[in-house]
């Protein structure tokens, strides 16, 4: 009887262990694909943007679709998008533009030698050199254009106005080796 009792107990303990292992395996089987999906979405902003674009076109009339903007530190595309977004915001309030912020942004993002050349260009041309215009765009798009020498080029498309009268300006922004803007021009550095 002792033998049967101990066998019964070990069988019960064995079942508990197997159930625990099975539960852990099931939990891992469910959690792993979710973790991989979240990880893949976090590392591929293009997928997020494409999904966002689809979602925005499928939103019911009168309902604003949620949008997601993804950025990464130390990435040329994100750096230029951050600069232009903040710069347009600082300059964009016609009643009360934040000139101090616009200046601070230029000091932070522009390489010193380029900032001096840009100021001279602005004096000669009478327009804002970052925007290449007297007014502020309604929209902007930032697109990666790849490596150029030791730097990286980003294409900035500024849209002024709206509808059929909208005008677009394309600028090529070159970041230097240390992620500071070293040139803004209407033609590529390629």
N, C-alpha and C positions, 0 to 999 in steps of 0.2 A: 503494500500500500504506500509506503514511503516513496518507492520508485515512481509509482503513478502520480502521486501528489507533486513530486518535484518535476515530473515531465509535464503535468498540466500547468504548473506555474511557469515553467520556462516557455511553454507554448503560448500562454497568455502574454508573457513579457515579449516574446518574439513577435506576436501580432501587433502589440503596441509599437514596437520599434519599426516594423514594416509600415504601419499606418503613418507614423511620424515621418518616415523617409518618403513615402508616397505623397503626403501632404506637402512636404518641402519641395519635392520635384514638380508637383503641379503648380505651386506658387512660382517657382523659378520659370516654368514653361510659359506662364502667363506674363510675368514681369519682364523677362528678357526681350521679347519682341517689342514691348512698349518702350523699354529703355533704348533699344536700338533705333526705334522710330524717332523718339525725342532727340537722341544724339544726332541722327542724320539731318533732322530739320534744323538743328542748331548750327550745323556746320555747312549747310547749303542754303544761303540766303536766296539764291535764284529760285529754288523750289518754293520758298515761302512767298516770294514776290509773285510767282506764277499762280500759286494757290489764291493769293490775295486778289489778283486781277480777276480770276474766275469768280471768286466770291463777290467781288464788287459788281460784276456784270449780272449776277444772279439775284441781287438783293431786290426785294419787292419795292414797288414804286413808293416813294415818300419815306423809305427807311434807309438810313445811312449804313453802308457796309463797314464793318470793322476793317481797318488796315493795319498792317504791321510793317515797320521799317526796321531792318536789321543792320547793325554795324559791327565792325571789329576794330579793336585798338591796333595801332601800328599798320593799318591798311591804307594805301593811298586813296582809294575810292571813298572810304568812310571819312578820311581826313578832309578831303576837298568838299564832300557833301556837308560835313559839319561846318566848315568855314563859310561856304556860300549860304547855307540855311541861316546861320546866325547873323551873317553880314547883311543879308536881305532884310531880316527882321529888324536889325538895328537901324538901317536906313529907311525902311519901309513906312514908318509912321510919319506921314507928311506933316501932321499937326505938331508932332514932337519927336523928331528923329533923335536917336541916342548917338550923338557924335562921339562921345567919349568911348562908348562900347565899340563903335566901328573902328576907331583908332586903336583901341586895345586889341581887337581881333587882327587888325593888320600887323601890329607889332608882334603878336604871337605866331601868326601863320606865315608871314612873309619873311624871306631871308633879307637881312639888312641892306645888302647891296642892291637887291632888286627893288626894295621899298623906295630907295633913293631914286633909282631910274624911273620907277612908276610915278613918283611925285613930279618929276620933271616932265614926263609924258603928259600927265594930267594938266599941268600948267600950260603946256603947249597946245593941247587939244580941247581944254575946257570941259571935260567930262570925267566921270569916275572911272579910273583905270581898271578896277576890279570887275566892274560891270560893263565897261566900255559904253556907257550911256549916261544921260543926264537924269533919267528916271529909274525907277526900281521895277524889276520884272514881276509879273503876276505869278509865274511858275518857273521852275528850273528842273533840269534833268542832268544827272551826273552819270557818266558812263566810263568804264575802264578802257584805256587805249593801250595799255601794256608798257613794258620797260623801254626806256630810251637811254642808251648809254648807261651811266650810273644812276639815272633818275627814273621817274615813272610819270607817264602822261595820262591825264584824265580829261575827257571831253565834257564841257559844261555847255548845255543848251539853255539859253534864257529866252523866255517867252514874254513879250511885252504886249499888253492889251489882251483882248479876247475875241472870240468869234472869227469872222472872216477878215477882220482888220488886224488880227494878231500878227506881230512881227517877231521873228526868231533870230537870235544871234548865237553863233557857235564860237566858243572859246576853247583853246587848248591850254590847259594848266599843267605846267611841268613842275613836279616836285623833285628836289635835289636829293642827294644821298642821305640827308638827315631829316627828311620829311617836311621840309619847309618849301614854300612856293618860291621858285627861282625865275619863273617866267609865266606870263599870261599873254597869249597872242591869238589872232584870228586864223592862223595857219598852224599845221602840225609841226612838231620838231623832228619828225621822222625824215 
